[in-house]
Amino acid sequence: MARLSHEATVLAAAMPRLVLEARRIAASVQHGVHGRRRAGSGENFWQYRRFTDGEPANRVDWRRSARDDHLYVREREWEAAHTVWIWPDLSASMDYASPKLETKRFRALVVAFALAELLVKGGERVGMPDILRPTASRRIVERMAEAVLLAPSLPGSLPPAFNPSPLSEIVLLGDFWSPTAEVAARIDTLAGRGAHGHVVQIVDPAEETFPFSGRVAFREPEGGAEITVGRAETWRADYEARVAAHRAAIRAAGARMGWSFQVHRTDRPASELLLALHMRMGAGGMGSGAPTAGPAAEDVA
């Protein structure tokens, strides 16, 4: 209980800086992205396209067609606001940071807030599983920050097994160092309900390179287990192999339903991940509700 109280206090103290940083990053990225407009049953004009055989004749825009030798259809923009669920892992393991770097928890929240800002400005609704109901509020960053601070408990190591609609999109931001089978099973559960999704593993550089040598004591931050190693450098090759196998299993769990997977290191700019993630979401389509062919993408951002 004391640890949880301390974490809540630290998070509350950092929240103003988190909000400001998220807005700054969102503003810097916004100039390089386009809205996720798509054809549908809305009212706003989107584009003209060539009429194709088999379509109902009442779809032809005769005024536009009269100016050319072809028949054209007037397409409208899809205005139905869909939901993007953003889940940041705020468990104890996310509090780790190498010297002079921000914690994984800070990075996850900054990216979550900044992404929500971009999505709401693009006409989407954003929610946080078990914490915040979907909303298109212009104050989405403040709403998310308040929801996190007022939540009965911080999000754990794995996302909750909630019920997203097939038209939803899910973004998972965490280190995903839980047992491989548990991570894969949770992704299978969420993907199996038809929602499209993206898994981002946020890691500290030390978790990638294993720069330890000599006698080192390693402590598991959530369970409290501890192990002391006499020559830590001799573990490096096995560690790298296990990390690779762990990620392969996570990637495969999402690939079956076309989910993307990427790794983000905290020594890289948050804006780099935000831009890559936003572009990937736009390319993948919102709420496709069906798997895509081939494996899910894996990038390092």
Secondary structure as UniProt FT lines:
FT   HELIX           2..30
FT   TURN            31..32
FT   STRAND          39..50
FT   TURN            53..54
FT   HELIX           57..59
FT   HELIX           62..65
FT   TURN            66..67
FT   STRAND          72..77
FT   STRAND          83..88
FT   HELIX           92..95
FT   TURN            99..100
FT   HELIX           104..121
FT   TURN            122..123
FT   STRAND          125..128
FT   TURN            129..131
FT   STRAND          132..135
FT   TURN            138..139
FT   HELIX           140..150
FT   TURN            166..167
FT   STRAND          169..174
FT   HELIX           180..191
FT   TURN            192..194
FT   STRAND          196..203
FT   HELIX           205..209
FT   STRAND          216..219
FT   TURN            221..223
FT   STRAND          226..229
FT   HELIX           232..235
FT   HELIX           236..255
FT   TURN            256..258
FT   STRAND          260..265
FT   TURN            266..267
FT   HELIX           270..284
FT   TURN            286..287
FT   STRAND          298..300
//
